[in-house]
Amino acid sequence: MYEALNRPIPNLSGYLKRIGLSGAPSADLAGLNALIWAHQTHIPFEDLNTSWLHLPVSLEIPALYDKVVVRRRGGYCYELNALFTRLLLDLGFDARSVFCRVVRGRDFLPPCAHRAVVVALEGKLYFCDVGFGGPMPAGALEIADGVGQDVRGEYFCIDRFDDYWWTVSRNASAGVREAVLQFNTFPQTPQEFIAANMKSAMDPDSIFVKQILVNLRTTDGSLSITGDVFTVRRDREIRTEHIGDDQKLRGILEEYFGIEGLSEA
């Protein structure tokens, strides 16, 4: 019944080419960091199926491969981190999908509504994420209590929250430290995310239904769409632009995010 959720990547070389790699990196920390950076700078986080196109969101590996690799779309956490976990497994990494809570900007403990990846390497565990629409590390974070880590110029820290959960924090503007999300390291099968994905994709109160969200890391900043605003961040400069209509939105998606043909999706 759930076989398609657990299938291998249909074409590994095609996936690697999609993220700008000519071949598979080694199954070590350097290779893992190379895969995360390549993924984040080539495949956008986007919720266009749920917020704009009103299309279903499948978590089956063949469907995800077709959407992200063949049709050069993006996806949100349940899609991108599903495909990335499968890629890591097929490349020989010891990878697992895990549940997370997004705690950034909240003064309460929210339910699990995010999917990320934990990788075991040489006796250590590392937190990885290629499907978060907010600030995410551009590489793997060692899961060790109180250890701060500089990842391509951004400072992150992982702290133990309790016996089961860990908190990922980062240094935001002016050096202020903010908690971003919490995760546990318990392995989840792909089918465990079906219900959470359905809620995110179909609940009228879901942010992924109510608002267009698109984000792509660049080598010198980021590109994003939030609702009706397009933002370009480059080094220390920020430029915003009102979108206004679907035609302009399609133009921005094509020019800046490489997403084409949505009228036929």
N, C-alpha and C positions, 0 to 999 in steps of 0.2 A: 504493500500500500504506500510506503514511504520511500521506495527504492530510488526514485528520481532525486530526492533530497540528498542522497548519499553517493551519487554517482561521481566518477572521476571527471576532471575537466575534459571536454571533448577534444580540445586541441591545445596542448600546452604551449607550443611555439606561437600559436595565434594569440593567446593571452599575453605572453611575454612581449610580443611585438606591439600589442595594444598599449602596454605601459612603457614602451620605448626601449626595451631590452632585446638584444640580439640573441641572447642565450640565457640559460638558467644559471644563476649565481650559486656559489657553494652553500651547502646547508649549515652555515655557521652564523655568528652574530653579524659579521660584515655583510654576508649575503642577505640576511633578514633585513638589515637597515637599508640596503640597496633596494629591496623589493618594496618596502614601505614608502620610501621617498618616491620611487618611480610611480607607484600606484597613486599616491596623493597628488602628484603633479601632472597626471595624465587622465585620471578618471574622476569626474566631478561627483560630489555629493549632490543629489537632487531628488525632489519629491514630486516631479511633474506628473507622474501617473495619478497620484492621489489628489493633488491640489488643483490641477488644471485640465488634464486629459480625461480624468475619471475612468481610468483603466485598472484592472486588477493587478495585484503585486504577487507574483509567483516566487517561491523560494526554491523551486526545483533547479538543480544545477544546469541542465540543458537550456531551460528558459532564461536563466540568468546569463549564461554564456552568450546566448543569442542577443539579448538586450544590450549587455555591457560591451561585449567584444565585437560581435558581428555588426550590430546596429549603432555601435559607438555611443551608447547612452551612458548614464550614471545610475545612481540609485541611493537609497538611504541605508542605514546601518544593517537592517536585517538582510538586505541584498548584498551590499558590498563586502561586509565582513563574512557572510556565508561563502561567497565566491573566493575570497582571499584565504579563508581557512582551508578550503578544498585545494586551492593552489599550493599552499604550504605543505599539506599532507602529500600531494602528488609529487612535490619536489624533495620529499624525504625529511621534512621537519616534523617534530613532535608537537603538533598544534591542536588546540581545542577551542571551541567557542564557549563564551561565558556571558552571563547576565550582568548588567550594570544598572545603576541608578544615576540619572543626571541630577546633580545637586547644585550646579552653578546658578546663582541668583535666587536660591530658595532657602527659606528659613524653616523648612520642614523636611521630613524624610519621605521622598516620593517612592512610588512603586518601581519595579524593574521595567524599564522601557527603552533599553539600549542593549545592543549586542556588540561584543568586542572579542578579542583573540588573546589567548595566553599560549606562549611557546616555551617549552622546556629545552634548555641548551646547557650542556656541560654541568649539570647539577644545579642550575639556576633557572628561575622562572622569569619570563619577560612579558610585560603588557604591551599589546600592539593594537592599533586602531586605524583603519583606513576608511571608516564610514561614519565619522562624527561631524555634524554640521558646524560645530563650534571649534574652539581651540584644541587641537590635538597634537601630540608630539610627532615630530617628523622622523621618528625612529622608535626603536624598542626601548622600553623603560624596565630596568631591572626591578623586580618586586622585592624590595628590602626596606624594612622599617626605617623611616627618617633619612633615607639617602637621597640627596639632591643630585640632579643630573642635568647637564647642559646638552641640549639636543639641537644642533645647528643654530646656536645663538639664543635659544629659548630655554628658560630654566623651569624644570618640573621637579616635583617631589612626590614620593609615594609614602604614605604613613598607614600603619595598622589602625583600623577603626574599632574592631572588636575581634573576637576569635575567628570570624569567618570573612569579614569584609575589609577592603583596603580603600583608601582615598587617594585619588590623583589630584594634586594641586599644581598651580603654576604661578609664576610671578607675572602679574598683569602690569598695566601702566603704572608708573611712579613706584615700582617695586612692591606694590601691594600684592600679597599672596591670596589667591582665591581658590577654593575647592571647586573642581570641575565635575568630577563624577566619582562614583564608588563602584567597586566590582568585587566579586569573589572568584576563586580559582577552580570551583567545582566544574568538571566537564559537563557540557550539555550536548545532547544529540540534536541534530538539525530540526527534528520534529517538535522539540520543546519550544521552538520559537513561532510556531504556527499561530497560536492564539494571540500572542503579543503583536505579531505582524498584522493580523486581521484587525485588531483594535486600532493600531496606528493608521491603517489604510482606510478604515471605514467609519470610525467614530466621528460624528460631526464636530465634536469638541477637540479632536486631535489636531495639533499644530500642523501636521502634514496634510490635513484636509483643508484647513482654514487658510493656509498661507503658502505661496510659492517660496521655496527655499532652494537655492543653488549655491554651491561653494566649490572653488578649486584653488588649491595651493599653487603658487608660481615660484620661480626661483628667487624672486625679489619681493614677494608679498602675497597677495591673494586677490581673487575675483569673486564677487558674490552678488546674488539677487535675493532680496528680502522683500516679499510683497511686490510693491511697485517701484522699488528703488534698486538701481544697479550701482555697485560700489567697486572701485578699483583702488587697491592698496599697493603702493609701490615704494619700498624703503620707508621713508617717513611721511610720504605724501598720500593724501586720501582724496579721491575724486568721486562725487556722487552724481547720479543722473536719474531723473524721473523717466519711467518707461512709457506709461500712457496707454498703449494699446497692444493687441496681440501681434500685429505685424512687426512692431519695433522689438517686442520680446523675442520673436522668432529670429530676428536679425542679430540680436545680442547673443542669443544662445548659439547661433551658428558661428559668428565671428570670434567670440571669446571662449566658448566652451566646446566647440566642435560638435554640437548637437544639431542634427539636421532632420528634415522630413517629418516633423511632428504632426503635421496635418494628416499624414497617412499612417500614424502610429496605431 
